[in-house]
Amino acid sequence: MPTVCYSFFYQGKYCLACLFPDDFKDTIPETALALVMTCVCGVFLFLICLMVLSLKIHNCLDEYMIDGTQHLVKFEGSEYSTIYDSILDLIEDIKTDPYHGNKWQENRQRWARKGWSVS
């Protein structure tokens, strides 16, 4: 997960962290992580991704589902809003857990610090 976050948010001249430094300075925003998880993980793979970091590319898998060849699928809010909303709900559940909520916050802060150092 961290490598994907660094690529999404901290690499390139016009990366989100550079465009919105106050939002990404101390921690990676939860909504930004939810967007990455929507791209990278299906709703049911979200917790597995956090635990074992075995990622599946959801949008890309959708492009190859028909017959094993790539058929472009637009990454549009109307298609992925249910997944995004479900991930936000799962994040809220994680935050209420005494152990996992603390780990969630610590990881977001650690990923932000590392993101700035690899950019």
Jmol script that loads the backbone (N, CA, C; Angstrom):
load data "model"
ATOM      1  N   MET A   1       0.803  -1.197   0.000  1.00  0.00           N
ATOM      2  CA  MET A   1       0.000   0.000   0.000  1.00  0.00           C
ATOM      3  C   MET A   1       0.848   1.264   0.000  1.00  0.00           C
ATOM      4  N   PRO A   2       1.890   1.334   0.830  1.00  0.00           N
ATOM      5  CA  PRO A   2       2.676   2.572   0.851  1.00  0.00           C
ATOM      6  C   PRO A   2       3.277   2.926  -0.510  1.00  0.00           C
ATOM      7  N   THR A   3       3.779   1.959  -1.238  1.00  0.00           N
ATOM      8  CA  THR A   3       4.390   2.245  -2.530  1.00  0.00           C
ATOM      9  C   THR A   3       3.376   2.866  -3.478  1.00  0.00           C
ATOM     10  N   VAL A   4       2.172   2.353  -3.460  1.00  0.00           N
ATOM     11  CA  VAL A   4       1.108   2.911  -4.300  1.00  0.00           C
ATOM     12  C   VAL A   4       0.815   4.346  -3.876  1.00  0.00           C
ATOM     13  N   CYS A   5       0.784   4.597  -2.569  1.00  0.00           N
ATOM     14  CA  CYS A   5       0.527   5.956  -2.072  1.00  0.00           C
ATOM     15  C   CYS A   5       1.618   6.916  -2.507  1.00  0.00           C
ATOM     16  N   TYR A   6       2.864   6.485  -2.435  1.00  0.00           N
ATOM     17  CA  TYR A   6       3.959   7.368  -2.847  1.00  0.00           C
ATOM     18  C   TYR A   6       3.817   7.721  -4.320  1.00  0.00           C
ATOM     19  N   SER A   7       3.489   6.740  -5.133  1.00  0.00           N
ATOM     20  CA  SER A   7       3.322   6.997  -6.568  1.00  0.00           C
ATOM     21  C   SER A   7       2.142   7.920  -6.834  1.00  0.00           C
ATOM     22  N   PHE A   8       1.035   7.692  -6.161  1.00  0.00           N
ATOM     23  CA  PHE A   8      -0.172   8.492  -6.381  1.00  0.00           C
ATOM     24  C   PHE A   8      -0.008   9.926  -5.897  1.00  0.00           C
ATOM     25  N   PHE A   9       0.621  10.107  -4.731  1.00  0.00           N
ATOM     26  CA  PHE A   9       0.558  11.400  -4.063  1.00  0.00           C
ATOM     27  C   PHE A   9       1.855  12.193  -4.019  1.00  0.00           C
ATOM     28  N   TYR A  10       3.007  11.537  -4.106  1.00  0.00           N
ATOM     29  CA  TYR A  10       4.253  12.238  -3.827  1.00  0.00           C
ATOM     30  C   TYR A  10       5.249  12.266  -4.983  1.00  0.00           C
ATOM     31  N   GLN A  11       4.941  11.658  -6.093  1.00  0.00           N
ATOM     32  CA  GLN A  11       5.899  11.638  -7.194  1.00  0.00           C
ATOM     33  C   GLN A  11       5.432  12.515  -8.343  1.00  0.00           C
ATOM     34  N   GLY A  12       6.359  13.225  -8.919  1.00  0.00           N
ATOM     35  CA  GLY A  12       6.056  14.076 -10.054  1.00  0.00           C
ATOM     36  C   GLY A  12       5.892  15.526  -9.649  1.00  0.00           C
ATOM     37  N   LYS A  13       6.150  16.374 -10.583  1.00  0.00           N
ATOM     38  CA  LYS A  13       6.114  17.816 -10.346  1.00  0.00           C
ATOM     39  C   LYS A  13       4.723  18.303  -9.931  1.00  0.00           C
ATOM     40  N   TYR A  14       3.692  17.679 -10.446  1.00  0.00           N
ATOM     41  CA  TYR A  14       2.324  18.107 -10.167  1.00  0.00           C
ATOM     42  C   TYR A  14       1.561  17.092  -9.319  1.00  0.00           C
ATOM     43  N   CYS A  15       2.274  16.386  -8.457  1.00  0.00           N
ATOM     44  CA  CYS A  15       1.611  15.406  -7.592  1.00  0.00           C
ATOM     45  C   CYS A  15       0.697  16.130  -6.598  1.00  0.00           C
ATOM     46  N   LEU A  16      -0.254  15.399  -6.046  1.00  0.00           N
ATOM     47  CA  LEU A  16      -1.211  16.014  -5.131  1.00  0.00           C
ATOM     48  C   LEU A  16      -0.537  16.613  -3.904  1.00  0.00           C
ATOM     49  N   ALA A  17       0.490  15.964  -3.396  1.00  0.00           N
ATOM     50  CA  ALA A  17       1.180  16.493  -2.221  1.00  0.00           C
ATOM     51  C   ALA A  17       1.844  17.831  -2.526  1.00  0.00           C
ATOM     52  N   CYS A  18       2.328  17.995  -3.743  1.00  0.00           N
ATOM     53  CA  CYS A  18       2.931  19.279  -4.131  1.00  0.00           C
ATOM     54  C   CYS A  18       1.864  20.343  -4.375  1.00  0.00           C
ATOM     55  N   LEU A  19       0.747  19.939  -4.926  1.00  0.00           N
ATOM     56  CA  LEU A  19      -0.334  20.889  -5.203  1.00  0.00           C
ATOM     57  C   LEU A  19      -1.095  21.285  -3.936  1.00  0.00           C
ATOM     58  N   PHE A  20      -1.169  20.363  -2.964  1.00  0.00           N
ATOM     59  CA  PHE A  20      -1.899  20.601  -1.720  1.00  0.00           C
ATOM     60  C   PHE A  20      -1.017  20.238  -0.523  1.00  0.00           C
ATOM     61  N   PRO A  21       0.092  20.949  -0.337  1.00  0.00           N
ATOM     62  CA  PRO A  21       1.061  20.563   0.693  1.00  0.00           C
ATOM     63  C   PRO A  21       0.491  20.595   2.113  1.00  0.00           C
ATOM     64  N   ASP A  22      -0.415  21.503   2.406  1.00  0.00           N
ATOM     65  CA  ASP A  22      -0.988  21.554   3.758  1.00  0.00           C
ATOM     66  C   ASP A  22      -1.803  20.302   4.073  1.00  0.00           C
ATOM     67  N   ASP A  23      -2.467  19.753   3.061  1.00  0.00           N
ATOM     68  CA  ASP A  23      -3.287  18.557   3.270  1.00  0.00           C
ATOM     69  C   ASP A  23      -2.448  17.297   3.431  1.00  0.00           C
ATOM     70  N   PHE A  24      -1.263  17.277   2.811  1.00  0.00           N
ATOM     71  CA  PHE A  24      -0.431  16.072   2.813  1.00  0.00           C
ATOM     72  C   PHE A  24       0.818  16.218   3.680  1.00  0.00           C
ATOM     73  N   LYS A  25       0.947  17.345   4.376  1.00  0.00           N
ATOM     74  CA  LYS A  25       2.171  17.629   5.120  1.00  0.00           C
ATOM     75  C   LYS A  25       2.421  16.618   6.235  1.00  0.00           C
ATOM     76  N   ASP A  26       1.446  16.411   7.101  1.00  0.00           N
ATOM     77  CA  ASP A  26       1.647  15.584   8.288  1.00  0.00           C
ATOM     78  C   ASP A  26       1.043  14.189   8.187  1.00  0.00           C
ATOM     79  N   THR A  27       0.076  14.031   7.295  1.00  0.00           N
ATOM     80  CA  THR A  27      -0.618  12.746   7.168  1.00  0.00           C
ATOM     81  C   THR A  27      -1.251  12.672   5.781  1.00  0.00           C
ATOM     82  N   ILE A  28      -1.506  11.482   5.327  1.00  0.00           N
ATOM     83  CA  ILE A  28      -2.217  11.323   4.060  1.00  0.00           C
ATOM     84  C   ILE A  28      -3.712  11.378   4.367  1.00  0.00           C
ATOM     85  N   PRO A  29      -4.457  12.257   3.708  1.00  0.00           N
ATOM     86  CA  PRO A  29      -5.894  12.372   3.986  1.00  0.00           C
ATOM     87  C   PRO A  29      -6.633  11.053   3.743  1.00  0.00           C
ATOM     88  N   GLU A  30      -7.588  10.790   4.601  1.00  0.00           N
ATOM     89  CA  GLU A  30      -8.351   9.546   4.487  1.00  0.00           C
ATOM     90  C   GLU A  30      -9.079   9.441   3.153  1.00  0.00           C
ATOM     91  N   THR A  31      -9.616  10.540   2.678  1.00  0.00           N
ATOM     92  CA  THR A  31     -10.337  10.489   1.403  1.00  0.00           C
ATOM     93  C   THR A  31      -9.387  10.169   0.246  1.00  0.00           C
ATOM     94  N   ALA A  32      -8.150  10.630   0.342  1.00  0.00           N
ATOM     95  CA  ALA A  32      -7.161  10.310  -0.689  1.00  0.00           C
ATOM     96  C   ALA A  32      -6.815   8.828  -0.642  1.00  0.00           C
ATOM     97  N   LEU A  33      -6.662   8.280   0.555  1.00  0.00           N
ATOM     98  CA  LEU A  33      -6.391   6.847   0.674  1.00  0.00           C
ATOM     99  C   LEU A  33      -7.568   6.025   0.185  1.00  0.00           C
ATOM    100  N   ALA A  34      -8.771   6.496   0.446  1.00  0.00           N
ATOM    101  CA  ALA A  34      -9.957   5.781  -0.039  1.00  0.00           C
ATOM    102  C   ALA A  34      -9.967   5.734  -1.565  1.00  0.00           C
ATOM    103  N   LEU A  35      -9.524   6.807  -2.199  1.00  0.00           N
ATOM    104  CA  LEU A  35      -9.447   6.818  -3.658  1.00  0.00           C
ATOM    105  C   LEU A  35      -8.449   5.778  -4.155  1.00  0.00           C
ATOM    106  N   VAL A  36      -7.276   5.713  -3.522  1.00  0.00           N
ATOM    107  CA  VAL A  36      -6.276   4.700  -3.907  1.00  0.00           C
ATOM    108  C   VAL A  36      -6.849   3.310  -3.708  1.00  0.00           C
ATOM    109  N   MET A  37      -7.495   3.091  -2.581  1.00  0.00           N
ATOM    110  CA  MET A  37      -8.060   1.770  -2.305  1.00  0.00           C
ATOM    111  C   MET A  37      -9.152   1.416  -3.301  1.00  0.00           C
ATOM    112  N   THR A  38      -9.879   2.399  -3.784  1.00  0.00           N
ATOM    113  CA  THR A  38     -10.896   2.149  -4.799  1.00  0.00           C
ATOM    114  C   THR A  38     -10.239   1.675  -6.091  1.00  0.00           C
ATOM    115  N   CYS A  39      -9.120   2.272  -6.435  1.00  0.00           N
ATOM    116  CA  CYS A  39      -8.390   1.857  -7.641  1.00  0.00           C
ATOM    117  C   CYS A  39      -7.734   0.503  -7.455  1.00  0.00           C
ATOM    118  N   VAL A  40      -7.160   0.310  -6.282  1.00  0.00           N
ATOM    119  CA  VAL A  40      -6.308  -0.851  -6.052  1.00  0.00           C
ATOM    120  C   VAL A  40      -7.077  -2.047  -5.534  1.00  0.00           C
ATOM    121  N   CYS A  41      -8.031  -1.832  -4.662  1.00  0.00           N
ATOM    122  CA  CYS A  41      -8.692  -2.949  -3.982  1.00  0.00           C
ATOM    123  C   CYS A  41     -10.178  -2.932  -4.238  1.00  0.00           C
ATOM    124  N   GLY A  42     -10.756  -4.105  -4.359  1.00  0.00           N
ATOM    125  CA  GLY A  42     -12.202  -4.206  -4.337  1.00  0.00           C
ATOM    126  C   GLY A  42     -12.653  -4.067  -2.895  1.00  0.00           C
ATOM    127  N   VAL A  43     -13.925  -3.860  -2.672  1.00  0.00           N
ATOM    128  CA  VAL A  43     -14.441  -3.679  -1.317  1.00  0.00           C
ATOM    129  C   VAL A  43     -14.055  -4.848  -0.422  1.00  0.00           C
ATOM    130  N   PHE A  44     -14.164  -6.060  -0.908  1.00  0.00           N
ATOM    131  CA  PHE A  44     -13.908  -7.229  -0.080  1.00  0.00           C
ATOM    132  C   PHE A  44     -12.420  -7.493   0.114  1.00  0.00           C
ATOM    133  N   LEU A  45     -11.577  -6.879  -0.707  1.00  0.00           N
ATOM    134  CA  LEU A  45     -10.132  -7.073  -0.571  1.00  0.00           C
ATOM    135  C   LEU A  45      -9.485  -6.023   0.314  1.00  0.00           C
ATOM    136  N   PHE A  46     -10.242  -5.012   0.712  1.00  0.00           N
ATOM    137  CA  PHE A  46      -9.676  -3.885   1.447  1.00  0.00           C
ATOM    138  C   PHE A  46      -8.940  -4.327   2.714  1.00  0.00           C
ATOM    139  N   LEU A  47      -9.591  -5.079   3.582  1.00  0.00           N
ATOM    140  CA  LEU A  47      -8.948  -5.485   4.829  1.00  0.00           C
ATOM    141  C   LEU A  47      -7.769  -6.411   4.580  1.00  0.00           C
ATOM    142  N   ILE A  48      -7.883  -7.282   3.590  1.00  0.00           N
ATOM    143  CA  ILE A  48      -6.763  -8.164   3.251  1.00  0.00           C
ATOM    144  C   ILE A  48      -5.572  -7.343   2.792  1.00  0.00           C
ATOM    145  N   CYS A  49      -5.821  -6.320   1.999  1.00  0.00           N
ATOM    146  CA  CYS A  49      -4.739  -5.440   1.534  1.00  0.00           C
ATOM    147  C   CYS A  49      -4.031  -4.789   2.706  1.00  0.00           C
ATOM    148  N   LEU A  50      -4.785  -4.330   3.687  1.00  0.00           N
ATOM    149  CA  LEU A  50      -4.170  -3.686   4.839  1.00  0.00           C
ATOM    150  C   LEU A  50      -3.363  -4.677   5.663  1.00  0.00           C
ATOM    151  N   MET A  51      -3.828  -5.919   5.748  1.00  0.00           N
ATOM    152  CA  MET A  51      -3.168  -6.905   6.600  1.00  0.00           C
ATOM    153  C   MET A  51      -1.956  -7.546   5.940  1.00  0.00           C
ATOM    154  N   VAL A  52      -2.082  -7.957   4.687  1.00  0.00           N
ATOM    155  CA  VAL A  52      -0.997  -8.710   4.057  1.00  0.00           C
ATOM    156  C   VAL A  52      -0.416  -8.032   2.829  1.00  0.00           C
ATOM    157  N   LEU A  53      -0.977  -6.882   2.446  1.00  0.00           N
ATOM    158  CA  LEU A  53      -0.482  -6.110   1.307  1.00  0.00           C
ATOM    159  C   LEU A  53      -0.416  -6.897   0.004  1.00  0.00           C
ATOM    160  N   SER A  54      -1.312  -7.856  -0.163  1.00  0.00           N
ATOM    161  CA  SER A  54      -1.407  -8.551  -1.449  1.00  0.00           C
ATOM    162  C   SER A  54      -2.476  -7.830  -2.253  1.00  0.00           C
ATOM    163  N   LEU A  55      -2.048  -6.961  -3.153  1.00  0.00           N
ATOM    164  CA  LEU A  55      -2.959  -6.049  -3.832  1.00  0.00           C
ATOM    165  C   LEU A  55      -3.513  -6.622  -5.133  1.00  0.00           C
ATOM    166  N   LYS A  56      -4.739  -6.303  -5.403  1.00  0.00           N
ATOM    167  CA  LYS A  56      -5.373  -6.597  -6.683  1.00  0.00           C
ATOM    168  C   LYS A  56      -5.772  -5.256  -7.285  1.00  0.00           C
ATOM    169  N   ILE A  57      -5.566  -5.085  -8.553  1.00  0.00           N
ATOM    170  CA  ILE A  57      -5.908  -3.831  -9.198  1.00  0.00           C
ATOM    171  C   ILE A  57      -7.343  -3.924  -9.702  1.00  0.00           C
ATOM    172  N   HIS A  58      -8.275  -3.285  -9.006  1.00  0.00           N
ATOM    173  CA  HIS A  58      -9.700  -3.434  -9.289  1.00  0.00           C
ATOM    174  C   HIS A  58     -10.065  -2.883 -10.662  1.00  0.00           C
ATOM    175  N   ASN A  59      -9.738  -1.638 -10.939  1.00  0.00           N
ATOM    176  CA  ASN A  59     -10.100  -1.042 -12.218  1.00  0.00           C
ATOM    177  C   ASN A  59      -9.441  -1.795 -13.370  1.00  0.00           C
ATOM    178  N   CYS A  60      -8.186  -2.159 -13.198  1.00  0.00           N
ATOM    179  CA  CYS A  60      -7.485  -2.890 -14.258  1.00  0.00           C
ATOM    180  C   CYS A  60      -8.070  -4.281 -14.445  1.00  0.00           C
ATOM    181  N   LEU A  61      -8.468  -4.933 -13.362  1.00  0.00           N
ATOM    182  CA  LEU A  61      -9.101  -6.242 -13.497  1.00  0.00           C
ATOM    183  C   LEU A  61     -10.398  -6.135 -14.275  1.00  0.00           C
ATOM    184  N   ASP A  62     -11.146  -5.068 -14.025  1.00  0.00           N
ATOM    185  CA  ASP A  62     -12.381  -4.868 -14.773  1.00  0.00           C
ATOM    186  C   ASP A  62     -12.107  -4.773 -16.272  1.00  0.00           C
ATOM    187  N   GLU A  63     -10.974  -4.178 -16.642  1.00  0.00           N
ATOM    188  CA  GLU A  63     -10.639  -4.023 -18.060  1.00  0.00           C
ATOM    189  C   GLU A  63     -10.329  -5.362 -18.730  1.00  0.00           C
ATOM    190  N   TYR A  64      -9.922  -6.362 -17.964  1.00  0.00           N
ATOM    191  CA  TYR A  64      -9.535  -7.653 -18.537  1.00  0.00           C
ATOM    192  C   TYR A  64     -10.561  -8.760 -18.303  1.00  0.00           C
ATOM    193  N   MET A  65     -11.691  -8.445 -17.722  1.00  0.00           N
ATOM    194  CA  MET A  65     -12.649  -9.469 -17.330  1.00  0.00           C
ATOM    195  C   MET A  65     -13.314 -10.188 -18.490  1.00  0.00           C
ATOM    196  N   ILE A  66     -13.480  -9.562 -19.611  1.00  0.00           N
ATOM    197  CA  ILE A  66     -14.301 -10.133 -20.669  1.00  0.00           C
ATOM    198  C   ILE A  66     -13.670 -11.387 -21.266  1.00  0.00           C
ATOM    199  N   ASP A  67     -12.486 -11.293 -21.827  1.00  0.00           N
ATOM    200  CA  ASP A  67     -11.882 -12.461 -22.471  1.00  0.00           C
ATOM    201  C   ASP A  67     -10.369 -12.518 -22.289  1.00  0.00           C
ATOM    202  N   GLY A  68      -9.853 -11.841 -21.271  1.00  0.00           N
ATOM    203  CA  GLY A  68      -8.417 -11.864 -21.014  1.00  0.00           C
ATOM    204  C   GLY A  68      -7.640 -10.827 -21.804  1.00  0.00           C
ATOM    205  N   THR A  69      -8.309 -10.055 -22.634  1.00  0.00           N
ATOM    206  CA  THR A  69      -7.641  -8.972 -23.342  1.00  0.00           C
ATOM    207  C   THR A  69      -8.177  -7.655 -22.798  1.00  0.00           C
ATOM    208  N   GLN A  70      -7.385  -6.621 -22.959  1.00  0.00           N
ATOM    209  CA  GLN A  70      -7.764  -5.345 -22.373  1.00  0.00           C
ATOM    210  C   GLN A  70      -8.879  -4.666 -23.149  1.00  0.00           C
ATOM    211  N   HIS A  71      -9.913  -4.302 -22.420  1.00  0.00           N
ATOM    212  CA  HIS A  71     -11.014  -3.500 -22.926  1.00  0.00           C
ATOM    213  C   HIS A  71     -11.108  -2.312 -21.979  1.00  0.00           C
ATOM    214  N   LEU A  72     -10.798  -1.136 -22.455  1.00  0.00           N
ATOM    215  CA  LEU A  72     -10.728   0.024 -21.584  1.00  0.00           C
ATOM    216  C   LEU A  72     -12.048   0.271 -20.864  1.00  0.00           C
ATOM    217  N   VAL A  73     -11.931   0.484 -19.572  1.00  0.00           N
ATOM    218  CA  VAL A  73     -13.065   0.817 -18.728  1.00  0.00           C
ATOM    219  C   VAL A  73     -12.772   2.189 -18.137  1.00  0.00           C
ATOM    220  N   LYS A  74     -13.683   3.108 -18.309  1.00  0.00           N
ATOM    221  CA  LYS A  74     -13.482   4.446 -17.758  1.00  0.00           C
ATOM    222  C   LYS A  74     -13.549   4.389 -16.238  1.00  0.00           C
ATOM    223  N   PHE A  75     -12.637   5.090 -15.609  1.00  0.00           N
ATOM    224  CA  PHE A  75     -12.651   5.194 -14.153  1.00  0.00           C
ATOM    225  C   PHE A  75     -13.473   6.426 -13.796  1.00  0.00           C
ATOM    226  N   GLU A  76     -14.772   6.222 -13.637  1.00  0.00           N
ATOM    227  CA  GLU A  76     -15.708   7.313 -13.389  1.00  0.00           C
ATOM    228  C   GLU A  76     -16.390   7.125 -12.041  1.00  0.00           C
ATOM    229  N   GLY A  77     -16.699   8.249 -11.430  1.00  0.00           N
ATOM    230  CA  GLY A  77     -17.361   8.218 -10.133  1.00  0.00           C
ATOM    231  C   GLY A  77     -18.640   7.410 -10.124  1.00  0.00           C
ATOM    232  N   SER A  78     -19.397   7.502 -11.203  1.00  0.00           N
ATOM    233  CA  SER A  78     -20.664   6.777 -11.251  1.00  0.00           C
ATOM    234  C   SER A  78     -20.461   5.265 -11.197  1.00  0.00           C
ATOM    235  N   GLU A  79     -19.342   4.792 -11.706  1.00  0.00           N
ATOM    236  CA  GLU A  79     -19.063   3.352 -11.721  1.00  0.00           C
ATOM    237  C   GLU A  79     -18.458   2.855 -10.407  1.00  0.00           C
ATOM    238  N   TYR A  80     -17.686   3.704  -9.736  1.00  0.00           N
ATOM    239  CA  TYR A  80     -16.916   3.263  -8.572  1.00  0.00           C
ATOM    240  C   TYR A  80     -17.337   3.926  -7.272  1.00  0.00           C
ATOM    241  N   SER A  81     -18.405   4.730  -7.285  1.00  0.00           N
ATOM    242  CA  SER A  81     -18.814   5.447  -6.073  1.00  0.00           C
ATOM    243  C   SER A  81     -19.249   4.492  -4.965  1.00  0.00           C
ATOM    244  N   THR A  82     -19.863   3.379  -5.310  1.00  0.00           N
ATOM    245  CA  THR A  82     -20.283   2.417  -4.298  1.00  0.00           C
ATOM    246  C   THR A  82     -19.077   1.825  -3.582  1.00  0.00           C
ATOM    247  N   ILE A  83     -18.046   1.490  -4.337  1.00  0.00           N
ATOM    248  CA  ILE A  83     -16.821   0.952  -3.744  1.00  0.00           C
ATOM    249  C   ILE A  83     -16.172   2.020  -2.860  1.00  0.00           C
ATOM    250  N   TYR A  84     -16.054   3.233  -3.377  1.00  0.00           N
ATOM    251  CA  TYR A  84     -15.445   4.332  -2.620  1.00  0.00           C
ATOM    252  C   TYR A  84     -16.203   4.570  -1.310  1.00  0.00           C
ATOM    253  N   ASP A  85     -17.530   4.643  -1.373  1.00  0.00           N
ATOM    254  CA  ASP A  85     -18.336   4.869  -0.172  1.00  0.00           C
ATOM    255  C   ASP A  85     -18.185   3.726   0.826  1.00  0.00           C
ATOM    256  N   SER A  86     -18.107   2.505   0.337  1.00  0.00           N
ATOM    257  CA  SER A  86     -17.923   1.351   1.216  1.00  0.00           C
ATOM    258  C   SER A  86     -16.571   1.403   1.911  1.00  0.00           C
ATOM    259  N   ILE A  87     -15.558   1.826   1.188  1.00  0.00           N
ATOM    260  CA  ILE A  87     -14.227   1.943   1.785  1.00  0.00           C
ATOM    261  C   ILE A  87     -14.222   3.032   2.846  1.00  0.00           C
ATOM    262  N   LEU A  88     -14.880   4.150   2.592  1.00  0.00           N
ATOM    263  CA  LEU A  88     -14.983   5.195   3.617  1.00  0.00           C
ATOM    264  C   LEU A  88     -15.692   4.665   4.865  1.00  0.00           C
ATOM    265  N   ASP A  89     -16.720   3.840   4.688  1.00  0.00           N
ATOM    266  CA  ASP A  89     -17.405   3.223   5.830  1.00  0.00           C
ATOM    267  C   ASP A  89     -16.462   2.300   6.594  1.00  0.00           C
ATOM    268  N   LEU A  90     -15.671   1.519   5.878  1.00  0.00           N
ATOM    269  CA  LEU A  90     -14.709   0.631   6.531  1.00  0.00           C
ATOM    270  C   LEU A  90     -13.647   1.426   7.294  1.00  0.00           C
ATOM    271  N   ILE A  91     -13.210   2.539   6.732  1.00  0.00           N
ATOM    272  CA  ILE A  91     -12.240   3.395   7.421  1.00  0.00           C
ATOM    273  C   ILE A  91     -12.842   3.893   8.735  1.00  0.00           C
ATOM    274  N   GLU A  92     -14.101   4.292   8.704  1.00  0.00           N
ATOM    275  CA  GLU A  92     -14.758   4.741   9.942  1.00  0.00           C
ATOM    276  C   GLU A  92     -14.796   3.623  10.978  1.00  0.00           C
ATOM    277  N   ASP A  93     -15.052   2.395  10.537  1.00  0.00           N
ATOM    278  CA  ASP A  93     -15.052   1.253  11.454  1.00  0.00           C
ATOM    279  C   ASP A  93     -13.661   1.027  12.042  1.00  0.00           C
ATOM    280  N   ILE A  94     -12.646   1.119  11.212  1.00  0.00           N
ATOM    281  CA  ILE A  94     -11.266   0.930  11.679  1.00  0.00           C
ATOM    282  C   ILE A  94     -10.914   1.989  12.721  1.00  0.00           C
ATOM    283  N   LYS A  95     -11.318   3.231  12.477  1.00  0.00           N
ATOM    284  CA  LYS A  95     -10.984   4.328  13.385  1.00  0.00           C
ATOM    285  C   LYS A  95     -11.590   4.150  14.773  1.00  0.00           C
ATOM    286  N   THR A  96     -12.707   3.445  14.876  1.00  0.00           N
ATOM    287  CA  THR A  96     -13.351   3.261  16.177  1.00  0.00           C
ATOM    288  C   THR A  96     -12.722   2.140  16.994  1.00  0.00           C
ATOM    289  N   ASP A  97     -11.920   1.302  16.371  1.00  0.00           N
ATOM    290  CA  ASP A  97     -11.247   0.213  17.084  1.00  0.00           C
ATOM    291  C   ASP A  97     -10.053   0.790  17.843  1.00  0.00           C
ATOM    292  N   PRO A  98      -9.926   0.478  19.129  1.00  0.00           N
ATOM    293  CA  PRO A  98      -8.830   1.059  19.918  1.00  0.00           C
ATOM    294  C   PRO A  98      -7.442   0.741  19.363  1.00  0.00           C
ATOM    295  N   TYR A  99      -7.218  -0.475  18.927  1.00  0.00           N
ATOM    296  CA  TYR A  99      -5.896  -0.847  18.405  1.00  0.00           C
ATOM    297  C   TYR A  99      -5.732  -0.409  16.952  1.00  0.00           C
ATOM    298  N   HIS A 100      -6.644  -0.828  16.105  1.00  0.00           N
ATOM    299  CA  HIS A 100      -6.509  -0.569  14.671  1.00  0.00           C
ATOM    300  C   HIS A 100      -6.679   0.916  14.340  1.00  0.00           C
ATOM    301  N   GLY A 101      -7.474   1.620  15.119  1.00  0.00           N
ATOM    302  CA  GLY A 101      -7.620   3.058  14.905  1.00  0.00           C
ATOM    303  C   GLY A 101      -6.305   3.792  15.112  1.00  0.00           C
ATOM    304  N   ASN A 102      -5.586   3.420  16.176  1.00  0.00           N
ATOM    305  CA  ASN A 102      -4.267   4.022  16.416  1.00  0.00           C
ATOM    306  C   ASN A 102      -3.277   3.651  15.326  1.00  0.00           C
ATOM    307  N   LYS A 103      -3.282   2.397  14.917  1.00  0.00           N
ATOM    308  CA  LYS A 103      -2.365   1.951  13.855  1.00  0.00           C
ATOM    309  C   LYS A 103      -2.680   2.677  12.546  1.00  0.00           C
ATOM    310  N   TRP A 104      -3.951   2.871  12.263  1.00  0.00           N
ATOM    311  CA  TRP A 104      -4.382   3.580  11.046  1.00  0.00           C
ATOM    312  C   TRP A 104      -3.780   4.983  11.019  1.00  0.00           C
ATOM    313  N   GLN A 105      -3.922   5.705  12.133  1.00  0.00           N
ATOM    314  CA  GLN A 105      -3.393   7.064  12.211  1.00  0.00           C
ATOM    315  C   GLN A 105      -1.865   7.067  12.121  1.00  0.00           C
ATOM    316  N   GLU A 106      -1.204   6.162  12.834  1.00  0.00           N
ATOM    317  CA  GLU A 106       0.260   6.079  12.803  1.00  0.00           C
ATOM    318  C   GLU A 106       0.762   5.789  11.388  1.00  0.00           C
ATOM    319  N   ASN A 107       0.106   4.871  10.709  1.00  0.00           N
ATOM    320  CA  ASN A 107       0.530   4.524   9.343  1.00  0.00           C
ATOM    321  C   ASN A 107       0.348   5.701   8.399  1.00  0.00           C
ATOM    322  N   ARG A 108      -0.771   6.406   8.493  1.00  0.00           N
ATOM    323  CA  ARG A 108      -0.998   7.566   7.622  1.00  0.00           C
ATOM    324  C   ARG A 108       0.095   8.619   7.831  1.00  0.00           C
ATOM    325  N   GLN A 109       0.491   8.821   9.075  1.00  0.00           N
ATOM    326  CA  GLN A 109       1.554   9.789   9.366  1.00  0.00           C
ATOM    327  C   GLN A 109       2.911   9.292   8.855  1.00  0.00           C
ATOM    328  N   ARG A 110       3.186   8.014   9.085  1.00  0.00           N
ATOM    329  CA  ARG A 110       4.462   7.442   8.630  1.00  0.00           C
ATOM    330  C   ARG A 110       4.557   7.468   7.113  1.00  0.00           C
ATOM    331  N   TRP A 111       3.460   7.133   6.427  1.00  0.00           N
ATOM    332  CA  TRP A 111       3.461   7.143   4.962  1.00  0.00           C
ATOM    333  C   TRP A 111       3.683   8.553   4.426  1.00  0.00           C
ATOM    334  N   ALA A 112       3.107   9.562   5.087  1.00  0.00           N
ATOM    335  CA  ALA A 112       3.310  10.944   4.658  1.00  0.00           C
ATOM    336  C   ALA A 112       4.777  11.353   4.821  1.00  0.00           C
ATOM    337  N   ARG A 113       5.373  11.028   5.962  1.00  0.00           N
ATOM    338  CA  ARG A 113       6.794  11.358   6.168  1.00  0.00           C
ATOM    339  C   ARG A 113       7.665  10.687   5.125  1.00  0.00           C
ATOM    340  N   LYS A 114       7.398   9.420   4.880  1.00  0.00           N
ATOM    341  CA  LYS A 114       8.187   8.679   3.890  1.00  0.00           C
ATOM    342  C   LYS A 114       7.910   9.212   2.488  1.00  0.00           C
ATOM    343  N   GLY A 115       6.679   9.575   2.202  1.00  0.00           N
ATOM    344  CA  GLY A 115       6.328  10.108   0.886  1.00  0.00           C
ATOM    345  C   GLY A 115       7.140  11.337   0.539  1.00  0.00           C
ATOM    346  N   TRP A 116       7.272  12.238   1.512  1.00  0.00           N
ATOM    347  CA  TRP A 116       8.058  13.455   1.265  1.00  0.00           C
ATOM    348  C   TRP A 116       9.533  13.105   1.069  1.00  0.00           C
ATOM    349  N   SER A 117      10.016  12.058   1.723  1.00  0.00           N
ATOM    350  CA  SER A 117      11.444  11.721   1.584  1.00  0.00           C
ATOM    351  C   SER A 117      11.754  11.010   0.278  1.00  0.00           C
ATOM    352  N   VAL A 118      10.763  10.355  -0.350  1.00  0.00           N
ATOM    353  CA  VAL A 118      11.016   9.661  -1.622  1.00  0.00           C
ATOM    354  C   VAL A 118      10.670  10.521  -2.829  1.00  0.00           C
ATOM    355  N   SER A 119      10.043  11.675  -2.597  1.00  0.00           N
ATOM    356  CA  SER A 119       9.637  12.516  -3.724  1.00  0.00           C
ATOM    357  C   SER A 119      10.807  13.257  -4.334  1.00  0.00           C
TER     358      SER A 119
END
end "model"
wireframe off; spacefill off
backbone 0.3
color backbone group
